[in-house]
């Protein structure tokens, strides 16, 4: 066996023995994920906003002035504290409560998504528009007229609609509401109540020409 072969065997033997020694003596470090410390007793879990101040509580520990809760004078102080926590690998789920008053003037606490995104109790707004947004419906719901003075055949045939004294159709749209809409979109309207009324002479000219002949009522004297 030549000298080069002996050197290779010696180096391989030393490397093998060194590996065994390292495995026996060195303990591998265990890395803890950021989310594994979420349920530790020292993790704050309630944030309360009252006026401009914020109070970070740990409901699992006793209240100690200046320690539990941690008091922040401004929102910027709390945001800076959260950034420091995350930099240290600490991530704690926090329930955010905002002190407010209800419609009766009573003090209460409402759950909000985040101190920087209150949303007024509404769900968070979408960042991007949906691919197929739903069609928005404008105006009141359409409804047919239910009028005994007209829908009582054969006695009240072709009669005028009755007066809605109880505002039964308030907030709805009936066929009666559509009468005269076409005149509003014309250049000149014969209706004096429209903004585009053509004037008295224009309306009288239509009356004289027989435009309203179907609406004329004749009475025997």
Secondary structure, DSSP 8 states (H G I E B T S, - for coil): --HHHHHHHHHHHHHHHHHHHHHHH--------GGGGTT-TT---EEEEETTEEEEE-TTS--BTTTBSEEESSHHHHHHHHHHHHHTT-----EEEEEEE-TTS-EEEEE-SBTTB-GGGS----SS--TT------S-EE-----TTTSSTTTTTT------TT-TTTTEE-GGGGTTHHHHTSSSBS-TTSTTB--HHHHHHHHHTTTTGGG------
